[in-house]
Amino acid sequence: MEQLEKFPFNKEIHIKLDSGKLHIQGENRQDIEASGNFRNMVFKSSQEDEKLILSYSYKVNWFQWIYAWIGYSLKKGWPTGNILLKVPQKCDLKANVYSGSLSVEGTNGSASLQVGSGKAIVSQCVGKIKMLLSGAECIVKDFCGSVSIYSYTGDIDFLGVLSTDSPNKIESLTGTIKATLTNPDLKFNAAASTGQITLESEDGTKQDARTRAYGTLGNGTGFLQLVTKIGNIAIKTISTKKHQL
């Protein structure tokens, strides 16, 4: 089913996609536009005060799932969606993709993002993000703000400027963490229970540590905690000039 829906400006936007691809694009606009296509799913929208709620859900309840699964498999019509959501740059987001991919680009506000399995990408965003990933790869690039990222299984790759106003945390239960920090001004505490920690400065100098490392970057105004139970942690510092290159 092809779709094009437009909604008036809302400060807060909630969207849920059970399966498929969801891309959220921040733009210089005052309305909200949802477009794309989906099959064997139900679209619903509602509004509460200044909050817009959108959902793309399976047509069946959980107790009907086994029969539906057989039918979808035979007909090769598994429920899925490919959704593009265009939003005002300055808005607050809450997005949940149970299975598939979620990407957010060009927003300026707070974002709470959740992906069950698949991939999550955040790029060119400013503000505060909170991410919960069950079994998804996570990429955050060209970001400026504060982060709280937790992944049960999956690697995390971060590139950006971290805020000094509130603590930052990046944690993966079983996965590798790579944090490239632009002009960092923070204290850090890194723990890798069964792996190695590497700190690389802009001139290429590397320092290695086993299981735990801590230190100060810049004046140490902010704070960053990095934790992985099974995996390695790599911290790299770069300047704004090198980042732009």
Buried (B, 14 or more C-beta within 10 A) or exposed (E): EEBEEEBEBBEBBBBBBBBBBBBBBBBEEEEBBBBBEBEBBBBEEEEEEEBBBBBBBBEBEEEEEEEBEEEBEEEEEEBBBBBBBBBBBBBBBBBBBBBBBBBBBBBBBBBBBBBBBBBBBBBBBBBBBBBBBBBBBBBBBBBBBBBBBBBBBBBBBBBBBBBBEEBBBBBBBBBBBBBBBBBBBBBBBBBBEEBBBBBBEEEEEEEEBEEEBEBEBBEBBBBBBBBBBBBBBBBBBBEEEEBEE
